[in-house]
Amino acid sequence: MSALGLDYWLQWQVFVCALIFIIPTTISLRFIINKRRKESEPIIIKSTDLWIPCWRNLHPIWLLCFRASALVAMAFMVYQTVVNLGFFVFLFYTQWTFALVGIYFALGTIISARGCWLYTTNPLSQRGETDKFLRTAAEQNTSEQRLGFLENLMLIIYQISAGAVMLTDIVFWCLLLPFMTGENFKLTLLIGLMHSVNAIFLLLDSVLSKPQFTWFGITYFILWSCSYIVFQWTLHVCCLSWWPYPFLELNTPWAPLWYFGMALVHIPCYGLYALLIKAKDQIFSRLFPQAFLRSYY
């Protein structure tokens, strides 16, 4: 496939669409930079929050087993997708998101494995004093409890994935699938799983654990989506003329509306996941007040 010509990129709607994702990118970067400068703020989340389950009597090894199982399952589905369709599938935002969720579970498995080792070697947990161990860990503010590079990366990926899985799955099932009825497309079990398992696994992980989830994370989500747009535009400048999603097509006066609509939909998608997390805390803390450990942020 050949690249798109210069006349294509000089259309007025191209410049408008460029502004639609450049402005949110700039604002998001500004927020992130400003946050990084505020080093004097107290640390809210500890590293233990990433590997200790939010259920009082649930051993951390169960969270480790779930994350490892999710990683293996997602890796197998990616392998099957590449074998059947080729690396061409990574032109799609869905595959980007699916791979990102897989990376989240890979990091989660590593951090949970390290946490399980710390848990089993702690004298309090060895004596069965789990509550005291959790309370002591929560009160500590040592360098061991602070988030390292992997922990921070895991949190960032978690917040990106939360919004991205909502976006990809809702767009696929509600917007794309109803209009993809031609002979060139057939809904298979693998395609269906690729557009549902990512959200299911991530939601189950959120039910079992309590990683920090704040509205600030939408800035990373925006940067992730804008990176995909830049990736697509770069490919089409160099070598492609076919768009993986029809709403990315720029050769139409409706393109700015499509881009603006997709930019706006990031807010309800991220908000939907935030609502689910809030509902989890409120419902489970009422139904299981003695067993559920509510998030404190």
C-alpha positions, 0 to 999 in steps of 0.5 A: 500500500502506498503512502497518502499524497501531499494534497491529502495532508494539506486539507483543512480538516487535517490541521483541525484534527491535529489540534484536537489531539495536540491540545490534550497532549500538551495539557496532559504533559503540563499536568504530569510535569507539574505533579512531578515537581511537587515532591513535598506531598506525602506519599499516599500509596505504599508498595504493599498495596500492589501485592496485598489483596483487599480481602483480609483473609486472602493470602497474597499468593492467590493474587499472584496465581491470578495475575500469573494465570491472566498473563499466560492466558493473554500471552496465548491469545496474542500468540494465536492472533499473530499466528492466524492474522500476522503482525498486521493486527498491531495496527489496531488500537485493540492490540495495543491495549491488549498487549498493555494489559498483558504487560500490566499482569507481567509487572503485577506477577513480578511484584506479587512474587516479590511481595509473597516472599516478603510476606512469608518471611515476615515473623508476623505473618508466620505467626498468623498475625496478618492484620498486625502485619498489614497495619505495620506495613501501612504505617511504615514510611521507609524506603522499602515501602515507597514505590520504585520504578516497577511499582510506578510503571505498574500504576501508570499502566493500570490507569491507562489500561482501565480507560483503554479497555473500556474504550476498545470494548465499548467501541467494538461492541457498540459502534463497530460490530453492528456495522461490520456485517460484510463478507470481509469480517467474521466475528470469531471466538478469538476476536470476541475474547480479544475484545472482552477478556482484557476488561474482565481480567482487569476488573477481576484484578481490581476486585482482588487488589487495591491499586491506586486509581485517581482521576489524574491517571486520565492524563496517561490515558490521553497520552496513550491514545494520542501516541496511537494517533501519531503512530497511525499518522506516521505510517500513513505519511510513509507507507499506508493508505488504509485506515484500520478504523473508519473514523480515523479517515481524514479525507472527509469534512466530518473528520474533525467531528469524529476526532472530537467525539473520540477525544470526548469519549475518553472521559466517560470511559475512564469515568466508568471504570472509576465508578466501578472502583468506587462501587466496589469499595462501597458495596463490598465494605457494606456487605463484608465489613470484616473481610474487605479492606477498603481503599483509603484514597 
